[in-house]
C-alpha cells in the first residue's frame, strides 16, 4: 500500500514596501518558488491585510511614508493575533543601529537591499520552517497539558475509589 502524505499548504508571505518595483521583483521571485504572495504599499494597509488574513511571514521595508516599518512591527507584536508572525526587515539602510532597532521591535532578521536572491530564499524558508515547528510544539504542548489534566483527574478518582474500597474492607472485617 502506498503511503500518501498530505500535500503541504502553500505558505503565505506579505510584502510591505512603498516602492512598486521592489514589490514586483519580490513577488516574482517568491511566486516562482511556490509561495502565496500578497503585497501592500503602506503600513496601514499592511495592518489591515494582516488582521483579515494573517500570513505565515512578513517581509517589511523600514522607510515608508506615514508609518515606518518599525511602527508596523510594533503594532503587530502588540496584537495577540499577529504577535507570532515572523517579520524579516528589508532595507537599503545597512547601518548597525537600524539593524539593532529592527531586532528590538520584534524582527527576526534583516536583509540589506540590494539583496541576493539565494539569501532571501534561504531566510524565508528558514523562518517559515521555524514558525511551523513552533506551531507544532504549541499543538503538542496543548495535547500534553490535556493528557496531564486527564491523568490528574483519573488519579483523584482512583484515590477516592481506593479510599472507599478501604472503608468497605474495614466494614467487612468488623462484621
Secondary structure, DSSP 8 states (H G I E B T S, - for coil): -----------EEEEE-S-HHHHHHHHHHHHHTT-EEEEESSHHHHHHHHHHS--SEEEEES--SSS-HHHHHHHHHHSTTTTTSEEEEEES---HHHHHHHHHTT-SEEEESS--HHHHHHHHHHHHHHHHHHHHHHHHHHHHHHHHHHHHHHHHHHHHHHHHHHHHHHHHHH-
